[in-house]
């Protein structure tokens, strides 16, 4: 095995601070400069504003797609309802440049296996604890599905926490019990 492929070989140099680190890019230096000078809530506001600007000048008209999805929704979903999760293409059509719809990300690795399946609504979300700043946030249009949990992603690896996934109402269609049987 090449010694350059294992950190163990360089522990002495790392502990003494002699190991050379690659230079950071200008973009990375700017991000670190900003992060060190603002609070997490200010950082979220900044990113939100940048996202709004990008959305404003984006060629993809997200508002039209979301409005169409909402028009097709006859009644709000409630616990126990059966739903069909829309196709990947239909869901992607509702996402912005960051892969989100109204702040909710579609995680391809975790949510992809459930696309096109019939699931049961566990409950609509009204509020949840944001673990980044330990505050309770209000939620509208978010749904938890019974037994549909995250098992990790390729980016972060396997995770045993089994968090319930947040789904947008726009990503599913209600199925009436009699038509499902």
Secondary structure, 3 states (H helix, E strand, C coil): CCHHHCHHHHHHHHHHCCCCCCCCCHHHHHHHHHHCCCCHHHHHHHHHHHHHHHHHHCCCCHHHHHHHHHHCCCCCCCCCCEEEECCHHHHHCCCCCCCEECCEECCHHHHHHHCCCEEEEEEECCEEEECCCCEEEECCCEEEECCCECCEECCCEECCCCCECCEEHHHEEEECHHHHC
